[in-house]
Amino acid sequence: MLTIGEFSKISRVSAKTLRYYDEIGLFKPGYVSDFSGYRYYRVSQLRDILLISKLKQYQFTLPEIARILSKDDAAYLKEAINQKRIELQRQIREQESVLLQMEEDLKRIERCDSIMEINYLIKTVSFQPKTIFSLRRRMGVKDFPRAYGDLFAEMERNKVKPCGPLLTVYHDSEFNHDATDIEVGAEVPQDSACTVRKLDPGLCCFATHVGPYENFNQCYTALMEWIDREGYTISGPPFELYIKGYDDNVAPEEFVTEVYFPIKK
């Protein structure tokens, strides 16, 4: 058996951290002396703490690591790492997009241009009603991939196929990054046998956003400024139509999204 100090020195995990892992039930010592309360670890536990350290390096949270350890299943571990890999790849793409935007802003500053210049062509349209299959729930931005995964699963279960772009409707009066009333959906044929609804907002103003989804706030700002300037008020929840996106195998800089605001005088 190894003392906590010896185990800490070999594993390169501080004794304080080992005590915390013990307190939360993540990683218990092999033996605790009833007399002294000292913690002792088996040599075989070094591999367990190595796994915990590796998963932390992969940016798993402690609750996620606890679930993996409780499963003790290679297939579950493989799937968890694969999902984390996909998530990190998405984060890397987002950070690369941010770096590109920073480079463009630096160039604008060098030219003495404003980095807040927003150029969108705003149009009005009498929106043609669409029949949509959708799911509505409270969720955060990070939950979009899962929500659309659930949407596709429900569409497959109901044997309905999309006939138009995917879409998102924002029903809350305010936006909360972590929990907002959001509806995700897709246009489907009018004669679909499953439960569908009409997206029929009437008069709208809209703009086309080209680029990553993270920059939507610029498009929303341009639309809101136009609504205010032209004397309109918002008459319904805004929504987005994804004309070109991830499923089209294009870079985020080539994404095409139409952003709509229902309006009235």
C-alpha positions as CSV (number, residue, x, y, z in Angstrom):
1,M,0.0,0.0,0.0
2,L,1.1,3.6,-0.7
3,T,0.6,6.5,1.7
4,I,-1.3,9.5,0.2
5,G,1.9,11.3,-0.1
6,E,3.6,8.5,-2.0
7,F,0.6,8.0,-4.2
8,S,0.5,11.8,-4.9
9,K,4.2,11.9,-5.8
10,I,3.9,9.0,-8.3
11,S,0.6,10.0,-9.8
12,R,1.4,13.7,-10.0
13,V,-2.0,14.4,-8.4
14,S,-1.9,16.6,-5.3
15,A,-2.9,15.1,-2.0
16,K,-5.5,17.9,-1.7
17,T,-7.1,16.8,-4.9
18,L,-7.0,13.1,-3.8
19,R,-8.8,14.1,-0.6
20,Y,-11.4,16.0,-2.6
21,Y,-11.9,13.0,-4.9
22,D,-12.4,10.9,-1.9
23,E,-14.9,13.4,-0.4
24,I,-17.1,13.5,-3.5
25,G,-16.9,9.7,-4.0
26,L,-15.1,9.9,-7.3
27,F,-11.9,8.0,-6.3
28,K,-11.7,6.3,-2.9
29,P,-8.5,5.1,-1.3
30,G,-7.9,1.4,-1.0
31,Y,-7.8,1.6,2.8
32,V,-8.5,4.2,5.5
33,S,-7.1,3.5,9.0
34,D,-9.8,3.5,11.6
35,F,-7.2,4.6,14.2
36,S,-5.4,7.5,12.4
37,G,-7.8,8.3,9.5
38,Y,-4.8,8.1,7.1
39,R,-5.5,7.1,3.5
40,Y,-3.6,4.4,1.8
41,Y,-3.8,3.4,-1.9
42,R,-3.1,0.2,-3.8
43,V,-0.5,0.3,-6.6
44,S,-3.2,-1.0,-9.0
45,Q,-5.1,2.3,-8.3
46,L,-2.4,4.2,-10.2
47,R,-4.0,3.2,-13.5
48,D,-7.4,4.4,-12.2
49,I,-6.0,7.9,-11.4
50,L,-4.2,7.9,-14.7
51,L,-7.6,7.4,-16.4
52,I,-9.2,10.2,-14.4
53,S,-6.3,12.6,-15.3
54,K,-6.6,11.7,-19.0
55,L,-10.3,12.3,-19.0
56,K,-9.8,15.7,-17.3
57,Q,-7.2,16.5,-20.1
58,Y,-10.0,15.6,-22.6
59,Q,-12.1,18.2,-20.8
60,F,-14.6,15.8,-19.2
61,T,-16.3,17.2,-16.1
62,L,-16.0,15.4,-12.8
63,P,-19.7,14.2,-13.0
64,E,-19.0,12.9,-16.5
65,I,-15.9,11.1,-15.3
66,A,-17.9,9.6,-12.4
67,R,-20.5,8.2,-14.8
68,I,-17.7,6.7,-16.9
69,L,-16.1,5.1,-13.9
70,S,-19.4,3.7,-12.6
71,K,-20.1,2.1,-16.0
72,D,-16.7,0.4,-16.2
73,D,-17.5,-0.5,-19.8
74,A,-15.2,-0.1,-22.7
75,A,-18.0,0.5,-25.2
76,Y,-19.4,3.3,-23.1
77,L,-15.9,4.8,-22.7
78,K,-15.4,4.7,-26.4
79,E,-18.7,6.5,-27.2
80,A,-18.1,9.1,-24.5
81,I,-14.6,10.0,-25.8
82,N,-16.0,10.1,-29.4
83,Q,-18.7,12.5,-28.4
84,K,-16.3,14.7,-26.5
85,R,-14.0,14.6,-29.6
86,I,-16.9,15.9,-31.7
87,E,-17.7,18.6,-29.2
88,L,-14.0,19.7,-29.1
89,Q,-13.9,19.8,-32.9
90,R,-16.9,22.0,-32.9
91,Q,-15.3,24.3,-30.3
92,I,-12.1,24.5,-32.4
93,R,-14.1,25.5,-35.5
94,E,-15.8,28.2,-33.5
95,Q,-12.5,29.5,-32.1
96,E,-11.0,29.5,-35.6
97,S,-13.9,31.5,-36.8
98,V,-13.4,34.0,-33.9
99,L,-9.7,34.3,-34.9
100,L,-10.6,35.0,-38.5
101,Q,-13.1,37.7,-37.3
102,M,-10.4,39.3,-35.1
103,E,-8.0,39.4,-38.1
104,E,-10.7,41.1,-40.2
105,D,-11.4,43.6,-37.4
106,L,-7.6,44.4,-37.0
107,K,-7.5,45.1,-40.8
108,R,-10.4,47.4,-40.5
109,I,-8.8,49.3,-37.6
110,E,-5.6,49.6,-39.7
111,R,-7.7,51.2,-42.5
112,C,-9.4,53.5,-39.9
113,D,-12.7,51.8,-40.5
114,S,-15.2,51.0,-37.8
115,I,-15.3,47.4,-36.6
116,M,-19.0,47.9,-35.8
117,E,-20.0,48.5,-39.5
118,I,-23.0,46.3,-40.3
119,N,-24.0,45.8,-43.9
120,Y,-27.2,43.9,-44.5
121,L,-29.8,44.3,-47.2
122,I,-33.2,44.4,-45.3
123,K,-36.3,43.4,-47.3
124,T,-40.0,42.9,-46.4
125,V,-42.0,39.9,-47.6
126,S,-45.4,38.5,-47.1
127,F,-44.2,35.2,-45.8
128,Q,-45.7,32.2,-47.6
129,P,-47.1,29.8,-44.9
130,K,-45.0,26.6,-44.4
131,T,-46.1,23.3,-43.0
132,I,-43.5,22.3,-40.4
133,F,-42.7,19.3,-38.2
134,S,-41.2,20.6,-35.0
135,L,-40.1,20.1,-31.4
136,R,-40.4,22.8,-28.8
137,R,-38.5,22.9,-25.5
138,R,-36.5,25.0,-23.1
139,M,-32.9,24.6,-23.9
140,G,-29.6,26.4,-24.3
141,V,-27.5,27.1,-27.4
142,K,-25.2,24.1,-26.5
143,D,-28.3,21.9,-26.8
144,F,-29.0,22.6,-30.5
145,P,-27.2,19.5,-31.8
146,R,-29.1,17.2,-29.5
147,A,-32.4,18.9,-30.2
148,Y,-32.0,18.5,-34.0
149,G,-30.9,14.9,-33.4
150,D,-34.2,14.3,-31.6
151,L,-36.0,16.1,-34.3
152,F,-34.5,13.8,-37.0
153,A,-35.3,10.8,-34.9
154,E,-39.0,11.8,-34.5
155,M,-39.3,12.5,-38.3
156,E,-37.9,9.1,-39.1
157,R,-40.2,7.5,-36.6
158,N,-43.2,9.3,-38.2
159,K,-41.9,8.5,-41.7
160,V,-41.8,12.1,-42.8
161,K,-39.1,13.7,-44.8
162,P,-38.2,17.4,-45.0
163,C,-39.0,19.3,-48.2
164,G,-37.4,22.6,-47.3
165,P,-34.8,24.1,-45.0
166,L,-34.4,23.4,-41.3
167,L,-35.5,26.3,-39.0
168,T,-35.5,27.6,-35.5
169,V,-38.2,29.8,-33.8
170,Y,-37.4,31.8,-30.7
171,H,-40.6,32.1,-28.6
172,D,-39.2,33.8,-25.4
173,S,-39.5,37.6,-25.1
174,E,-35.9,37.6,-24.1
175,F,-32.8,35.5,-24.9
176,N,-31.1,33.3,-22.3
177,H,-28.0,31.6,-23.6
178,D,-28.6,28.6,-21.3
179,A,-32.4,28.2,-21.2
180,T,-34.7,29.7,-23.8
181,D,-38.1,28.6,-25.2
182,I,-36.9,27.3,-28.6
183,E,-38.7,25.4,-31.4
184,V,-36.6,23.5,-33.9
185,G,-38.2,22.1,-37.1
186,A,-38.2,21.5,-40.8
187,E,-40.6,22.2,-43.6
188,V,-42.5,19.0,-44.6
189,P,-45.1,18.2,-47.3
190,Q,-48.6,19.5,-46.5
191,D,-50.2,16.0,-46.7
192,S,-47.9,14.6,-44.0
193,A,-49.9,12.2,-41.8
194,C,-48.1,13.1,-38.6
195,T,-48.7,16.0,-36.3
196,V,-47.6,19.2,-38.0
197,R,-48.3,22.9,-37.7
198,K,-48.4,26.0,-39.9
199,L,-45.6,28.6,-39.8
200,D,-47.6,31.6,-40.9
201,P,-46.1,34.9,-39.5
202,G,-47.6,37.1,-42.3
203,L,-45.6,40.3,-43.0
204,C,-41.9,40.0,-42.2
205,C,-38.7,41.8,-42.6
206,F,-35.7,39.6,-43.2
207,A,-32.0,39.7,-44.0
208,T,-29.6,37.0,-45.3
209,H,-26.6,36.3,-43.1
210,V,-23.6,34.7,-44.7
211,G,-21.1,33.2,-42.2
212,P,-20.9,31.4,-38.9
213,Y,-23.9,31.2,-36.6
214,E,-22.0,32.9,-33.8
215,N,-22.3,36.2,-35.6
216,F,-26.1,36.3,-35.8
217,N,-26.2,39.1,-33.4
218,Q,-25.0,41.5,-36.1
219,C,-27.9,40.5,-38.4
220,Y,-30.4,40.8,-35.5
221,T,-29.0,44.2,-34.7
222,A,-29.4,45.4,-38.3
223,L,-33.0,44.1,-38.5
224,M,-33.9,45.7,-35.2
225,E,-32.4,49.1,-36.3
226,W,-34.4,48.9,-39.5
227,I,-37.7,48.0,-37.7
228,D,-37.2,51.0,-35.4
229,R,-36.2,53.4,-38.2
230,E,-39.1,52.4,-40.4
231,G,-41.7,52.7,-37.7
232,Y,-42.7,49.0,-37.4
233,T,-43.2,46.9,-34.3
234,I,-42.4,43.2,-33.8
235,S,-45.6,41.1,-34.1
236,G,-44.3,37.6,-33.4
237,P,-41.3,35.4,-32.5
238,P,-38.3,35.8,-34.8
239,F,-37.1,32.7,-36.7
240,E,-34.2,31.5,-38.8
241,L,-34.2,29.4,-42.0
242,Y,-30.9,27.5,-42.6
243,I,-30.5,27.7,-46.4
244,K,-26.9,26.3,-46.3
245,G,-25.2,24.8,-43.3
246,Y,-23.4,21.9,-41.7
247,D,-25.3,19.3,-43.8
248,D,-24.1,20.9,-47.0
249,N,-20.4,20.1,-46.1
250,V,-19.3,23.7,-46.4
251,A,-17.1,25.8,-44.1
252,P,-18.9,28.0,-41.5
253,E,-17.8,31.1,-43.5
254,E,-20.1,29.8,-46.3
255,F,-23.2,29.2,-44.2
256,V,-26.3,31.0,-45.5
257,T,-29.1,31.8,-43.1
258,E,-32.2,33.9,-43.5
259,V,-33.3,35.7,-40.3
260,Y,-37.0,36.8,-40.1
261,F,-38.9,39.2,-37.8
262,P,-42.7,39.3,-38.1
263,I,-43.7,42.9,-38.2
264,K,-46.7,45.3,-38.2
265,K,-47.3,49.1,-38.3
